[in-house]
Amino acid sequence: MKLPDCSTCHYSFQWKELLFIMGAKKCPKCGVQQYITAQRKRQGLWFGPVAGIITAVIVQTAPLPFSFIWAVAGVLITAAILINPFWLEFTEKDEPLF
């Protein structure tokens, strides 16, 4: 997995720069605003509902202690946040979602 590059100057962003990005990021090298591509935004929209459905099915079918379920959910949420910068792609233009 590779961190995204600036679409203008090909600056390779660092992981900590992208950890909590919300829609756009200014390139520190050339100053051009970088937007997350529409394709990656659409892919990200599916993550929450799918994770919620999987969690609901596990909670309803598996006789697991509630504290165990919360611990696993916490680990999965943390892992998703830490891995997210590797899934980003940037473009110079803010593309419409649909």
N, CA and C atoms as a LAMMPS dump frame, in Angstrom:
ITEM: TIMESTEP
0
ITEM: NUMBER OF ATOMS
294
ITEM: BOX BOUNDS ff ff ff
-5.0000000000000000e+02 5.0000000000000000e+02
-5.0000000000000000e+02 5.0000000000000000e+02
-5.0000000000000000e+02 5.0000000000000000e+02
ITEM: ATOMS id mol type element x y z
1 1 1 N 0.844 -1.181 0
2 1 2 C 0 0 0
3 1 3 C 0.888 1.242 0
4 2 1 N 0.416 2.257 -0.73
5 2 2 C 1.21 3.457 -0.919
6 2 3 C 0.372 4.679 -0.569
7 3 1 N 1.006 5.649 0.035
8 3 2 C 0.332 6.908 0.328
9 3 3 C 0.139 7.698 -0.961
10 4 1 N -0.909 8.529 -1.03
11 4 2 C -1.169 9.27 -2.267
12 4 3 C -0.151 10.378 -2.514
13 5 1 N -0.066 10.76 -3.779
14 5 2 C 0.816 11.846 -4.209
15 5 3 C -0.021 13.041 -4.639
16 6 1 N 0.591 14.211 -4.611
17 6 2 C -0.033 15.418 -5.143
18 6 3 C -0.21 15.226 -6.647
19 7 1 N -1.379 15.56 -7.169
20 7 2 C -1.628 15.375 -8.599
21 7 3 C -0.908 16.42 -9.447
22 8 1 N -0.368 17.461 -8.835
23 8 2 C 0.332 18.513 -9.576
24 8 3 C 1.849 18.312 -9.557
25 9 1 N 2.427 18.27 -8.367
26 9 2 C 3.892 18.209 -8.264
27 9 3 C 4.41 16.831 -7.847
28 10 1 N 3.518 15.897 -7.588
29 10 2 C 3.85 14.521 -7.204
30 10 3 C 4.554 14.419 -5.853
31 11 1 N 4.287 15.396 -4.996
32 11 2 C 4.783 15.328 -3.614
33 11 3 C 4.117 14.144 -2.929
34 12 1 N 4.868 13.33 -2.259
35 12 2 C 4.322 12.177 -1.548
36 12 3 C 3.946 12.601 -0.124
37 13 1 N 2.65 12.618 0.14
38 13 2 C 2.174 13.019 1.46
39 13 3 C 2.634 12.025 2.519
40 14 1 N 2.8 12.528 3.736
41 14 2 C 3.145 11.681 4.869
42 14 3 C 1.863 11.195 5.542
43 15 1 N 1.959 10.065 6.196
44 15 2 C 0.806 9.446 6.837
45 15 3 C 0.141 10.388 7.833
46 16 1 N 0.927 11.065 8.66
47 16 2 C 0.36 11.932 9.695
48 16 3 C -0.351 13.146 9.099
49 17 1 N 0.018 13.561 7.886
50 17 2 C -0.656 14.683 7.229
51 17 3 C -2.07 14.313 6.781
52 18 1 N -2.32 13.027 6.564
53 18 2 C -3.587 12.568 6.009
54 18 3 C -4.47 11.832 7.009
55 19 1 N -4.048 11.753 8.246
56 19 2 C -4.757 10.934 9.221
57 19 3 C -6.205 11.371 9.429
58 20 1 N -6.462 12.657 9.559
59 20 2 C -7.821 13.141 9.81
60 20 3 C -8.263 14.113 8.719
61 21 1 N -8.073 13.764 7.464
62 21 2 C -8.436 14.633 6.343
63 21 3 C -9.957 14.611 6.137
64 22 1 N -10.52 15.785 5.839
65 22 2 C -11.964 15.9 5.605
66 22 3 C -12.213 16.558 4.252
67 23 1 N -12.092 15.827 3.187
68 23 2 C -12.453 16.335 1.869
69 23 3 C -11.33 16.917 1.032
70 24 1 N -10.492 17.766 1.591
71 24 2 C -9.446 18.399 0.79
72 24 3 C -8.211 18.647 1.644
73 25 1 N -7.068 18.733 0.958
74 25 2 C -5.797 18.965 1.633
75 25 3 C -4.922 19.805 0.724
76 26 1 N -4.307 20.827 1.271
77 26 2 C -3.405 21.67 0.49
78 26 3 C -2.027 21.024 0.476
79 27 1 N -1.436 20.943 -0.7
80 27 2 C -0.1 20.37 -0.843
81 27 3 C 0.907 21.311 -0.194
82 28 1 N 1.748 20.813 0.718
83 28 2 C 2.731 21.687 1.363
84 28 3 C 3.87 22.12 0.433
85 29 1 N 4.05 21.422 -0.68
86 29 2 C 5.141 21.753 -1.588
87 29 3 C 4.719 22.809 -2.618
88 30 1 N 3.59 22.584 -3.324
89 30 2 C 3.189 23.516 -4.393
90 30 3 C 2.006 24.406 -4.002
91 31 1 N 1.3 24.082 -2.922
92 31 2 C 0.2 24.913 -2.447
93 31 3 C -1.129 24.699 -3.143
94 32 1 N -1.218 23.741 -4.065
95 32 2 C -2.468 23.471 -4.781
96 32 3 C -3.376 22.616 -3.896
97 33 1 N -4.661 22.975 -3.866
98 33 2 C -5.642 22.23 -3.082
99 33 3 C -5.869 20.865 -3.735
100 34 1 N -5.769 19.818 -2.967
101 34 2 C -5.968 18.459 -3.452
102 34 3 C -7.277 17.916 -2.885
103 35 1 N -8.131 17.361 -3.759
104 35 2 C -9.429 16.835 -3.358
105 35 3 C -9.435 15.32 -3.493
106 36 1 N -10.159 14.664 -2.616
107 36 2 C -10.31 13.211 -2.709
108 36 3 C -11.152 12.916 -3.947
109 37 1 N -10.739 11.934 -4.748
110 37 2 C -11.472 11.605 -5.967
111 37 3 C -12.87 11.094 -5.647
112 38 1 N -13.793 11.29 -6.582
113 38 2 C -15.179 10.848 -6.399
114 38 3 C -15.26 9.337 -6.221
115 39 1 N -14.401 8.603 -6.921
116 39 2 C -14.401 7.148 -6.8
117 39 3 C -14.095 6.718 -5.365
118 40 1 N -13.101 7.334 -4.755
119 40 2 C -12.742 6.985 -3.372
120 40 3 C -13.824 7.432 -2.382
121 41 1 N -14.478 8.559 -2.662
122 41 2 C -15.576 8.997 -1.791
123 41 3 C -16.717 7.991 -1.832
124 42 1 N -17.061 7.508 -3.05
125 42 2 C -18.143 6.53 -3.178
126 42 3 C -17.785 5.229 -2.475
127 43 1 N -16.537 4.799 -2.605
128 43 2 C -16.115 3.576 -1.918
129 43 3 C -16.203 3.744 -0.406
130 44 1 N -15.873 4.921 0.09
131 44 2 C -15.941 5.184 1.523
132 44 3 C -17.359 5.224 2.06
133 45 1 N -18.32 5.577 1.214
134 45 2 C -19.716 5.618 1.644
135 45 3 C -20.259 4.244 2.017
136 46 1 N -19.706 3.207 1.437
137 46 2 C -20.177 1.858 1.709
138 46 3 C -19.649 1.287 3.019
139 47 1 N -18.561 1.809 3.5
140 47 2 C -17.911 1.216 4.673
141 47 3 C -18.802 1.224 5.913
142 48 1 N -19.398 2.35 6.239
143 48 2 C -20.213 2.468 7.444
144 48 3 C -21.411 1.54 7.464
145 49 1 N -22.263 1.561 6.427
146 49 2 C -23.423 0.674 6.428
147 49 3 C -23.051 -0.811 6.44
148 50 1 N -22.042 -1.185 5.683
149 50 2 C -21.64 -2.6 5.658
150 50 3 C -21.111 -3.03 7.024
151 51 1 N -20.297 -2.185 7.646
152 51 2 C -19.773 -2.509 8.982
153 51 3 C -20.912 -2.602 9.994
154 52 1 N -21.899 -1.724 9.885
155 52 2 C -23.043 -1.765 10.792
156 52 3 C -23.862 -3.033 10.638
157 53 1 N -24.101 -3.452 9.411
158 53 2 C -24.869 -4.687 9.161
159 53 3 C -24.119 -5.901 9.679
160 54 1 N -22.829 -5.973 9.403
161 54 2 C -22.025 -7.106 9.879
162 54 3 C -22.033 -7.15 11.407
163 55 1 N -21.88 -5.994 12.037
164 55 2 C -21.896 -5.938 13.5
165 55 3 C -23.243 -6.382 14.046
166 56 1 N -24.337 -5.931 13.44
167 56 2 C -25.677 -6.319 13.904
168 56 3 C -25.895 -7.823 13.782
169 57 1 N -25.439 -8.415 12.685
170 57 2 C -25.589 -9.862 12.501
171 57 3 C -24.79 -10.612 13.549
172 58 1 N -23.564 -10.182 13.81
173 58 2 C -22.736 -10.859 14.814
174 58 3 C -23.353 -10.743 16.196
175 59 1 N -23.832 -9.563 16.55
176 59 2 C -24.429 -9.357 17.87
177 59 3 C -25.671 -10.221 18.051
178 60 1 N -26.475 -10.358 17.002
179 60 2 C -27.716 -11.121 17.104
180 60 3 C -27.501 -12.634 17.088
181 61 1 N -26.449 -13.109 16.422
182 61 2 C -26.277 -14.554 16.255
183 61 3 C -25.237 -15.183 17.181
184 62 1 N -24.245 -14.438 17.57
185 62 2 C -23.157 -15.017 18.371
186 62 3 C -23.379 -14.717 19.859
187 63 1 N -23.302 -15.734 20.687
188 63 2 C -23.457 -15.511 22.135
189 63 3 C -22.155 -15.006 22.77
190 64 1 N -21.767 -13.791 22.42
191 64 2 C -20.529 -13.214 22.932
192 64 3 C -20.836 -12.175 24.001
193 65 1 N -19.965 -12.039 24.995
194 65 2 C -20.159 -11.006 26.01
195 65 3 C -20.127 -9.605 25.382
196 66 1 N -20.958 -8.737 25.901
197 66 2 C -21.069 -7.388 25.367
198 66 3 C -19.734 -6.65 25.439
199 67 1 N -18.982 -6.85 26.507
200 67 2 C -17.686 -6.175 26.645
201 67 3 C -16.703 -6.626 25.563
202 68 1 N -16.778 -7.892 25.183
203 68 2 C -15.917 -8.404 24.118
204 68 3 C -16.261 -7.749 22.782
205 69 1 N -17.556 -7.603 22.513
206 69 2 C -18.005 -6.977 21.27
207 69 3 C -17.518 -5.535 21.204
208 70 1 N -17.627 -4.792 22.313
209 70 2 C -17.15 -3.399 22.338
210 70 3 C -15.645 -3.325 22.134
211 71 1 N -14.908 -4.26 22.716
212 71 2 C -13.451 -4.266 22.546
213 71 3 C -13.069 -4.52 21.091
214 72 1 N -13.715 -5.483 20.463
215 72 2 C -13.432 -5.79 19.058
216 72 3 C -13.823 -4.607 18.18
217 73 1 N -14.968 -3.994 18.443
218 73 2 C -15.406 -2.828 17.667
219 73 3 C -14.396 -1.685 17.796
220 74 1 N -13.882 -1.461 18.987
221 74 2 C -12.881 -0.412 19.196
222 74 3 C -11.608 -0.67 18.406
223 75 1 N -11.163 -1.904 18.388
224 75 2 C -9.96 -2.264 17.633
225 75 3 C -10.197 -2.079 16.137
226 76 1 N -11.358 -2.494 15.636
227 76 2 C -11.655 -2.367 14.206
228 76 3 C -11.782 -0.908 13.775
229 77 1 N -12.409 -0.081 14.597
230 77 2 C -12.544 1.342 14.275
231 77 3 C -11.17 2.012 14.254
232 78 1 N -10.344 1.696 15.238
233 78 2 C -8.987 2.251 15.28
234 78 3 C -8.185 1.819 14.057
235 79 1 N -8.284 0.548 13.691
236 79 2 C -7.564 0.054 12.508
237 79 3 C -8.042 0.759 11.242
238 80 1 N -9.339 0.984 11.111
239 80 2 C -9.874 1.66 9.924
240 80 3 C -9.35 3.088 9.829
241 81 1 N -9.276 3.792 10.944
242 81 2 C -8.766 5.161 10.95
243 81 3 C -7.288 5.193 10.578
244 82 1 N -6.511 4.251 11.087
245 82 2 C -5.077 4.225 10.821
246 82 3 C -4.743 3.824 9.384
247 83 1 N -5.587 3.013 8.761
248 83 2 C -5.341 2.54 7.401
249 83 3 C -5.895 3.501 6.353
250 84 1 N -6.867 4.329 6.725
251 84 2 C -7.545 5.212 5.775
252 84 3 C -6.615 6.032 4.874
253 85 1 N -5.526 6.644 5.35
254 85 2 C -4.672 7.441 4.45
255 85 3 C -4.133 6.659 3.254
256 86 1 N -3.979 5.355 3.379
257 86 2 C -3.452 4.549 2.287
258 86 3 C -4.472 4.33 1.176
259 87 1 N -5.762 4.563 1.446
260 87 2 C -6.825 4.345 0.459
261 87 3 C -7.162 5.616 -0.309
262 88 1 N -6.556 6.746 0.035
263 88 2 C -6.908 8.012 -0.6
264 88 3 C -6.262 8.167 -1.972
265 89 1 N -6.956 8.89 -2.853
266 89 2 C -6.416 9.336 -4.137
267 89 3 C -6.812 10.79 -4.285
268 90 1 N -5.921 11.592 -4.867
269 90 2 C -6.184 13.024 -4.995
270 90 3 C -6.306 13.465 -6.441
271 91 1 N -7.064 14.554 -6.624
272 91 2 C -7.186 15.232 -7.904
273 91 3 C -7.206 16.736 -7.636
274 92 1 N -6.937 17.535 -8.671
275 92 2 C -6.914 18.988 -8.501
276 92 3 C -8.318 19.589 -8.447
277 93 1 N -9.307 18.89 -9.002
278 93 2 C -10.667 19.416 -9.068
279 93 3 C -11.569 18.645 -8.115
280 94 1 N -12.508 19.369 -7.516
281 94 2 C -13.493 18.76 -6.633
282 94 3 C -14.562 18.105 -7.511
283 95 1 N -14.495 16.785 -7.653
284 95 2 C -15.403 16.058 -8.532
285 95 3 C -16.75 15.848 -7.855
286 96 1 N -17.85 15.9 -8.628
287 96 2 C -19.168 15.611 -8.039
288 96 3 C -19.241 14.131 -7.641
289 97 1 N -19.958 13.866 -6.579
290 97 2 C -20.036 12.506 -6.066
291 97 3 C -20.781 11.576 -7.022
292 98 1 N -21.838 12.068 -7.639
293 98 2 C -22.618 11.237 -8.58
294 98 3 C -22.805 11.947 -9.892
